[in-house]
Amino acid sequence: MGMESVRIAFGAAAAGALRLEHAGLAYQGGQQVLSLTGWHADGTPFALVTAPFAGDVQARARRAARDIIAAHGSAPTPSLSPTPIDSLRSTANMSQKGSGLARLMGGLRNLDASADALATRLETAMASLQGEMATTAQIVGNVESSVNDLRTVNALYSNGGPPLPTSGGSSAGSGGSPS
């Protein structure tokens, strides 16, 4: 009772409407989880992961095949010869790979365009930031110059003596604590 029996049960229930590419069985707690991927006869891909279940894996595989077919909207068509599916296999594989590659390339183009737009926004923001920093540097320079000008004025009006006392540093007693 291996995965080959699961594949056989799935294939029998699909009756040629599905081509199973992958079948996997995992355990979650004490229950089983079946994962199935493949193609419908018309080339549409399918993927199914069952809810955890207990019981016969082959029966669950058969039910999964019927559910996949029902969700796709076509009933299985019994076929005595697998030739139609085999002939579609190569074209379906190539068309699926080609469309997958085209989808990936389209996604890459979209990502490239998004990255380019972000780079442009970043360059604009950086240029703006550099302009603002230059303005701020000029303001800081002006403040530093003003400090030097005030020192010079203070030195002129104090006759070069020590700094004049401020209201907080006055030596006159105004009820403060003695030193």
Sequence and secondary structure as in RCSB ss.txt:
>XXXX:A:sequence
MGMESVRIAFGAAAAGALRLEHAGLAYQGGQQVLSLTGWHADGTPFALVTAPFAGDVQARARRAARDIIAAHGSA
PTPSLSPTPIDSLRSTANMSQKGSGLARLMGGLRNLDASADALATRLETAMASLQGEMATTAQIVGNVESSVNDL
RTVNALYSNGGPPLPTSGGSSAGSGGSPS
>XXXX:A:secstr
  HHHHHHHHHHHHTTSEEEEEEEEEEETTEEEEEEEEEETTS EEEEE   B S HHHHHHHHHHHHHHHHT  
    S  HHHHHHHHHHHHHHHHHHHHHHHHHHHHHHHHHHHHHHHHHHHHHHHHHHHHHHHHHHHHHHHHHHHH
HHHHHHHTTT S    TTS  S SS    
